Amino acid sequence: MKILAITSCPNGIAHTYMAAENLQKAAAKLGIEMKVETQGSIGVENQLTEQEIREADGIIIAADKTVVKDRFVGKKLLVVGVQDGIRRPEELIQRVMKGNVPVYQAESRSAESSSQENKPKQNPIYRHLMNGVSYMVPFIVIGGLLIAIALTIGGEKTPGGLVIPDGSFWKTVQDIGSASFTFMIPILAGFIAMSIADRPGLAPGMIGGFIAANGSFYGSEAGAGFIGGIIAGFLAGYVALGIRKIKVGRALQPIMPIIIIPVLASLIVGLIFVFVIGAPVAQLFEALTGWLAGMQGTSSILLALILGAMISFDMGGPVNKVAFLFGSAMIGEGNYEIMGPIAVAICIPPIGMGLAAMINKRKFAPAEREAGKATFTMGLFGITEGAIPFAAQDPLRVIPSIMVGSMVGSVIAMLGNVGDKVAHGGPIVAVLGAVDHVLMFFIAVIVGVAVSVVLVSLLKKDIAATVTPDAAGEAGQSAITTTAATESSASTTVTNNGPAVSPQAIHIEKLTDIVTMDLINLDLEGTTRDAVVDEMIGALERNGAVSSASDFKQAILAREEEGSTGIGMNIAIPHGKSEAVLKPSVVFGIKQGGVDWNSADGSEAKLIFMIAVPRNSKENAHLKVLQMLSRKLMDDHFREALLAVKTKEEAYQLLDQVH
């Protein structure tokens, strides 16, 4: 009998390999041939081939993150959590051997299979949203930068705004950028829906997103913007999922995912948007436009506050468009001092979020800081949509921050009599001479941006305290990931305040390459987790492995806040990457009485391995060490032998077996 398995945990490190090791050991004990594919942080290893899948009698997926199952259609498939792979491997294999496992059908998973699959630990709504955002981001970047370049080089000032002459080369560049923007909302909605309902949800989501972005379907000039796209994506996903769960005869099953689900879901979502959601939204924004027009001459400051809030609320969506169209209409009537505050408000969200991401390492992950550069650039050219990925990822903190900043900037511009003669915003219009009172324009922008940066920095949590949604990772290397902490990024936020020292490059083949006798402690004195951490970091500092104990401790504790490194079975593996680390090192300690490490199985930590890796390590050294340790520590005899050692030499000889 031949059984295949896949293991994967949210962070893709210790538990992934622990489950793989235990499944392989259990299979060997039962006389079963088994191959295990691991989907960890360093990628897919030991990948299953098509031939192996064809020949397999069953497949076990022990994972706490989404694993694509399309290749297992028609095979007996058991889906459980990664902890079951660690703790109950024999039971899982015996279930497959006895045939007590459903056959996987991509179009209609059995109720048993669905109930057995562990739900992801992350909030599913957040995970679905970030799946859509991760696919949407490239379209925003492409569209925004191409339009900005075209306007800067080929744009001409006219009463109707910055215009690129028809037939020019830069008009073609602008059209390409505009085409990219037209895909933005449908892509967002489509991949939200796909995250919920798999492939049958993709087409309904994209169709719903297209309708949301095109108000002509329900009588609105502005459309429903990215907020409407989010609504359409979730609506399409859950409608498709509901249809998918309907039991149908065998004759209909093959056409469910390619005809019935997409057609019905698209029709339902489209009709709901056109007749239920879209029309009331259109009426709301028409009334809003009339209300704004009635405010002229009453309170200029109140009007500036409202316009600033509207511009930044949905960043190119319907609320933004109402304010923008109102300002454009005032230009036609010769009133330029309405568009002036709007032009300021337009650029504050992307400039503010781009600047905040670039300068605030504790609040934004490395990928976000890189994306912030593009967002900042879009802001210079008045493209408010550049801030959408940040707002979609963390709306409750980001949107209020940029709204307040835009409101402050708008009020300063109104008080400074800033006018804008073209229907566009951002520093680009000032550089091209379309703005009155240029100095006040830039003062308004700078103050508004500063307010947004301060607020978002105060409101956002440190990245080490948040969890990374898997969907964004599965979507590819996007410019914005859900921010957050992964094993390789959350623990890299600590900087070394001391003199810069180049970390030593060490090639690691086995554990003893980075463990010395001086880094072994067979009688730890600490009685709490933090005391043990201090004790072990002290050993690193004495051996010249770290330049700052406090900085490295901060990296260790940041990782612990993300989730305990007590992996169970009396084992803890605290680890961190930091600029304070001068060379990769591992401290091994034994606490015979145990110490509470908030382990997954409730056991106290007795065998403790602390991994220290330089922040700029290019070889993912800590991942490799974690993988080696995770596999070896599944051996009961090895753990017992470690606990029984009497001398450092004995411990070192045992650790030399970890490779």
Backbone hydrogen bonds, N-H to C=O, Kabsch-Sander energy under -0.5 kcal/mol:
donor,donor_aa,acceptor,acceptor_aa,energy
3,I,33,E,-2.7
4,L,58,G,-2.3
5,A,35,K,-2.0
6,I,60,I,-2.3
7,T,37,E,-2.2
8,S,62,A,-1.7
17,Y,13,I,-1.5
18,M,14,A,-2.3
19,A,15,H,-2.3
20,A,16,T,-1.5
21,E,17,Y,-2.4
22,N,18,M,-2.4
23,L,19,A,-2.3
24,Q,20,A,-2.2
25,K,21,E,-2.3
26,A,22,N,-2.5
27,A,23,L,-2.4
28,A,24,Q,-2.2
29,K,25,K,-2.1
30,L,26,A,-1.8
31,G,27,A,-0.5
31,G,28,A,-0.8
32,I,27,A,-3.2
33,E,1,M,-1.8
35,K,3,I,-1.2
37,E,5,A,-3.1
38,T,36,V,-0.5
38,T,45,E,-1.8
39,Q,7,T,-2.5
40,G,38,T,-0.7
40,G,43,G,-1.6
41,S,12,G,-3.0
43,G,40,G,-1.8
45,E,38,T,-2.6
53,I,49,T,-2.1
54,R,50,E,-2.3
55,E,51,Q,-2.1
56,A,52,E,-1.0
57,D,2,K,-3.4
58,G,2,K,-0.7
59,I,76,K,-2.6
60,I,4,L,-2.3
61,I,78,L,-3.2
62,A,6,I,-2.9
62,A,60,I,-0.6
63,A,61,I,-0.8
63,A,80,V,-2.4
64,D,8,S,-1.9
72,F,69,K,-2.6
73,V,70,D,-1.2
74,G,104,Y,-3.2
75,K,72,F,-2.3
77,L,102,P,-2.5
78,L,59,I,-2.7
79,V,77,L,-0.5
80,V,61,I,-3.0
80,V,78,L,-0.5
84,D,81,G,-0.7
85,G,81,G,-1.2
86,I,82,V,-1.4
87,R,83,Q,-2.8
88,R,84,D,-2.7
92,L,88,R,-2.0
93,I,89,P,-2.3
94,Q,90,E,-2.6
95,R,91,E,-1.8
96,V,92,L,-1.7
97,M,93,I,-2.4
98,K,94,Q,-2.2
99,G,96,V,-0.9
100,N,95,R,-2.0
101,V,99,G,-1.5
104,Y,75,K,-2.8
108,S,105,Q,-0.7
114,S,110,S,-2.3
115,S,111,A,-2.4
116,Q,112,E,-1.7
117,E,113,S,-1.3
121,K,64,D,-0.6
127,R,123,N,-2.3
128,H,124,P,-2.7
129,L,125,I,-2.4
130,M,126,Y,-2.6
131,N,127,R,-1.6
132,G,128,H,-1.6
133,V,129,L,-2.4
134,S,130,M,-2.5
135,Y,131,N,-1.2
136,M,132,G,-1.8
137,V,133,V,-2.1
139,F,136,M,-1.0
140,I,136,M,-1.5
141,V,137,V,-2.4
142,I,138,P,-2.7
143,G,139,F,-2.4
144,G,140,I,-2.9
145,L,141,V,-2.2
146,L,142,I,-2.1
147,I,143,G,-2.2
148,A,144,G,-2.3
149,I,145,L,-2.5
150,A,146,L,-2.3
151,L,147,I,-2.7
152,T,148,A,-2.3
153,I,149,I,-2.3
154,G,150,A,-2.5
155,G,151,L,-1.3
156,E,163,V,-2.3
158,T,161,G,-1.0
161,G,158,T,-2.0
163,V,156,E,-2.9
168,S,165,P,-1.5
172,T,168,S,-1.2
173,V,169,F,-1.7
174,Q,170,W,-2.3
175,D,171,K,-2.2
176,I,172,T,-2.1
177,G,173,V,-2.2
178,S,174,Q,-2.7
179,A,175,D,-2.4
180,S,176,I,-1.9
181,F,177,G,-1.9
182,T,178,S,-1.7
183,F,179,A,-0.9
183,F,180,S,-0.8
184,M,180,S,-0.6
184,M,181,F,-0.9
185,I,181,F,-0.6
187,I,183,F,-2.6
188,L,184,M,-2.2
189,A,185,I,-2.6
190,G,186,P,-2.8
191,F,187,I,-2.4
192,I,188,L,-1.4
193,A,189,A,-2.3
194,M,190,G,-2.0
195,S,191,F,-1.5
196,I,192,I,-1.3
197,A,193,A,-2.9
198,D,194,M,-2.1
201,G,198,D,-2.0
202,L,199,R,-1.6
203,A,199,R,-0.6
205,G,201,G,-2.0
206,M,202,L,-2.4
207,I,203,A,-2.5
208,G,204,P,-2.6
209,G,205,G,-2.5
210,F,206,M,-2.2
211,I,207,I,-2.2
212,A,208,G,-2.3
213,A,209,G,-2.0
214,N,210,F,-0.9
214,N,211,I,-0.6
215,G,213,A,-0.7
217,F,214,N,-1.8
218,Y,215,G,-1.7
220,S,215,G,-2.5
224,A,212,A,-3.9
225,G,212,A,-0.5
228,G,224,A,-2.1
229,G,225,G,-1.8
230,I,226,F,-2.1
231,I,227,I,-2.1
232,A,228,G,-2.8
233,G,229,G,-2.5
234,F,230,I,-2.3
235,L,231,I,-2.6
236,A,232,A,-2.9
237,G,233,G,-2.5
238,Y,234,F,-2.4
239,V,235,L,-2.1
240,A,236,A,-2.7
241,L,237,G,-2.2
242,G,238,Y,-2.2
243,I,239,V,-2.3
244,R,240,A,-2.4
245,K,241,L,-1.3
246,I,243,I,-1.4
252,L,249,G,-1.1
253,Q,249,G,-1.3
255,I,252,L,-0.9
256,M,252,L,-0.9
256,M,253,Q,-0.9
259,I,255,I,-2.2
260,I,255,I,-1.8
261,I,256,M,-2.8
263,V,259,I,-2.2
264,L,260,I,-2.4
265,A,261,I,-2.5
266,S,262,P,-2.3
267,L,263,V,-2.3
268,I,264,L,-2.7
269,V,265,A,-2.7
270,G,266,S,-2.6
271,L,267,L,-2.5
272,I,268,I,-2.3
273,F,269,V,-2.5
274,V,270,G,-2.6
275,F,271,L,-2.7
276,V,272,I,-2.1
277,I,272,I,-2.4
278,G,273,F,-3.6
279,A,274,V,-0.6
281,V,277,I,-1.4
282,A,278,G,-2.4
283,Q,279,A,-2.3
284,L,280,P,-2.2
285,F,281,V,-2.2
286,E,282,A,-2.0
287,A,283,Q,-2.2
288,L,284,L,-1.9
289,T,285,F,-2.1
290,G,286,E,-1.9
291,W,287,A,-2.1
292,L,288,L,-2.2
293,A,289,T,-2.1
294,G,290,G,-1.5
295,M,291,W,-0.5
295,M,292,L,-1.3
296,Q,293,A,-0.9
298,T,295,M,-2.1
299,S,295,M,-0.8
303,L,299,S,-2.3
304,A,300,S,-2.3
305,L,301,I,-2.4
306,I,302,L,-2.3
307,L,303,L,-2.8
308,G,304,A,-2.6
309,A,305,L,-2.1
310,M,306,I,-2.5
311,I,307,L,-2.5
312,S,308,G,-1.5
313,F,309,A,-1.1
314,D,310,M,-0.8
315,M,311,I,-0.5
321,K,317,G,-2.6
322,V,318,P,-2.2
323,A,319,V,-1.7
324,F,320,N,-2.5
325,L,321,K,-3.2
326,F,322,V,-2.0
327,G,323,A,-2.2
328,S,324,F,-2.3
329,A,325,L,-2.3
330,M,326,F,-1.7
331,I,327,G,-1.4
332,G,328,S,-1.5
333,E,329,A,-0.9
334,G,331,I,-1.9
335,N,330,M,-2.9
336,Y,334,G,-0.8
340,G,336,Y,-1.3
342,I,338,I,-1.2
343,A,339,M,-3.0
344,V,340,G,-1.6
345,A,341,P,-2.5
346,I,342,I,-2.4
347,C,343,A,-0.8
347,C,344,V,-0.7
348,I,344,V,-1.0
351,I,347,C,-2.1
352,G,348,I,-3.1
353,M,349,P,-2.6
354,G,350,P,-2.4
355,L,351,I,-2.6
356,A,352,G,-2.5
357,A,353,M,-2.4
358,M,354,G,-1.9
359,I,355,L,-1.9
360,N,356,A,-1.6
361,K,359,I,-0.8
363,K,360,N,-0.6
364,F,360,N,-1.2
369,R,365,A,-2.2
370,E,366,P,-2.0
371,A,367,A,-2.2
372,G,368,E,-2.1
373,K,369,R,-0.7
373,K,370,E,-1.0
374,A,370,E,-0.8
375,T,371,A,-2.2
376,F,372,G,-2.8
377,T,373,K,-2.0
378,M,374,A,-2.3
379,G,375,T,-1.9
380,L,376,F,-1.5
381,F,377,T,-0.9
381,F,378,M,-0.7
382,G,379,G,-1.7
383,I,378,M,-2.3
384,T,382,G,-0.9
386,G,383,I,-1.7
387,A,384,T,-2.1
388,I,385,E,-1.9
391,A,387,A,-2.1
392,A,388,I,-3.3
393,Q,389,P,-1.6
394,D,390,F,-1.8
397,R,394,D,-1.1
398,V,394,D,-2.7
399,I,395,P,-1.4
401,S,397,R,-1.1
402,I,398,V,-2.5
403,M,399,I,-2.3
404,V,400,P,-2.3
405,G,401,S,-1.9
406,S,402,I,-2.4
407,M,403,M,-2.5
408,V,404,V,-2.5
409,G,405,G,-2.5
410,S,406,S,-2.5
411,V,407,M,-2.2
412,I,408,V,-2.2
413,A,409,G,-2.2
414,M,410,S,-2.4
415,L,411,V,-2.8
416,G,412,I,-1.9
417,N,414,M,-1.3
418,V,413,A,-2.7
419,G,436,D,-0.6
420,D,336,Y,-2.0
421,K,434,A,-2.6
424,H,422,V,-2.3
426,G,343,A,-1.7
428,I,380,L,-1.6
429,V,426,G,-1.5
430,A,426,G,-0.8
431,V,427,P,-2.6
432,L,428,I,-1.8
433,G,430,A,-1.4
434,A,429,V,-2.8
436,D,419,G,-2.2
441,F,437,H,-1.8
442,F,438,V,-2.3
443,I,439,L,-2.3
444,A,440,M,-2.5
445,V,441,F,-2.1
446,I,442,F,-2.7
447,V,443,I,-2.6
448,G,444,A,-2.3
449,V,445,V,-2.7
450,A,446,I,-2.4
451,V,447,V,-2.3
452,S,448,G,-2.1
453,V,449,V,-2.8
454,V,450,A,-2.4
455,L,451,V,-2.5
456,V,452,S,-2.7
457,S,453,V,-1.9
458,L,454,V,-1.8
459,L,455,L,-2.5
460,K,456,V,-2.4
463,I,362,R,-2.8
465,A,462,D,-2.1
466,T,463,I,-1.3
468,T,485,A,-0.8
473,G,469,P,-0.9
474,E,470,D,-2.6
475,A,471,A,-1.7
476,G,473,G,-1.3
478,S,476,G,-1.7
481,T,479,A,-0.5
483,T,481,T,-0.6
485,A,466,T,-0.9
486,T,484,A,-0.6
489,S,486,T,-1.1
490,A,486,T,-2.7
491,S,486,T,-0.5
492,T,489,S,-1.9
493,T,490,A,-0.7
497,N,495,T,-0.7
504,Q,582,L,-2.8
506,I,504,Q,-0.6
508,I,506,I,-0.6
509,E,507,H,-0.7
511,L,658,V,-2.9
513,D,510,K,-1.8
514,I,511,L,-2.1
519,L,516,T,-1.4
520,I,517,M,-1.6
521,N,588,F,-2.7
524,L,590,I,-2.5
532,V,528,T,-2.2
533,V,529,R,-2.5
534,D,530,D,-2.5
535,E,531,A,-2.1
536,M,532,V,-2.5
537,I,533,V,-2.6
538,G,534,D,-2.0
539,A,535,E,-1.2
540,L,536,M,-1.5
541,E,537,I,-2.6
542,R,538,G,-2.4
543,N,539,A,-1.3
544,G,541,E,-1.5
545,A,540,L,-2.7
546,V,540,L,-0.7
547,S,580,A,-3.0
552,F,548,S,-2.0
553,K,549,A,-2.3
554,Q,550,S,-1.8
555,A,551,D,-1.5
556,I,552,F,-2.2
557,L,553,K,-2.9
558,A,554,Q,-2.0
559,R,555,A,-1.8
560,E,556,I,-1.8
561,E,557,L,-2.1
562,E,558,A,-1.3
563,G,559,R,-1.2
566,G,597,W,-0.6
567,I,565,T,-1.1
567,I,571,I,-0.9
568,G,571,I,-1.0
571,I,568,G,-1.2
572,A,607,L,-2.1
573,I,565,T,-2.1
576,G,611,I,-1.7
577,K,491,S,-0.9
578,S,613,V,-1.8
579,E,494,V,-1.3
581,V,578,S,-1.4
582,L,545,A,-3.3
583,K,545,A,-1.1
585,S,612,A,-2.4
586,V,514,I,-2.1
587,V,610,M,-2.5
588,F,519,L,-2.6
589,G,608,I,-2.8
590,I,521,N,-2.0
591,K,606,K,-2.4
594,G,591,K,-1.6
595,V,605,A,-1.1
599,S,603,S,-0.5
600,A,566,G,-1.4
602,G,599,S,-1.2
605,A,595,V,-2.7
606,K,570,N,-2.1
607,L,570,N,-2.7
608,I,589,G,-2.7
608,I,606,K,-0.7
609,F,572,A,-2.4
610,M,587,V,-2.8
610,M,608,I,-0.5
611,I,574,P,-2.3
611,I,609,F,-0.6
612,A,585,S,-3.0
612,A,610,M,-0.5
613,V,576,G,-2.0
615,R,578,S,-1.2
617,S,614,P,-1.6
624,K,620,N,-1.9
625,V,621,A,-2.5
626,L,622,H,-2.4
627,Q,623,L,-2.3
628,M,624,K,-2.3
629,L,625,V,-2.8
630,S,626,L,-2.9
631,R,627,Q,-1.9
632,K,628,M,-2.1
633,L,629,L,-2.9
634,M,631,R,-1.1
635,D,632,K,-1.7
636,D,634,M,-0.8
639,R,635,D,-2.1
640,E,636,D,-2.4
641,A,637,H,-2.4
642,L,638,F,-2.3
643,L,639,R,-2.2
644,A,640,E,-1.2
645,V,641,A,-0.5
645,V,642,L,-1.1
651,A,647,T,-1.9
652,Y,648,K,-2.8
653,Q,649,E,-2.2
654,L,650,E,-1.9
655,L,651,A,-2.7
656,D,652,Y,-1.6
657,Q,654,L,-1.8
658,V,655,L,-1.6
659,H,657,Q,-0.8
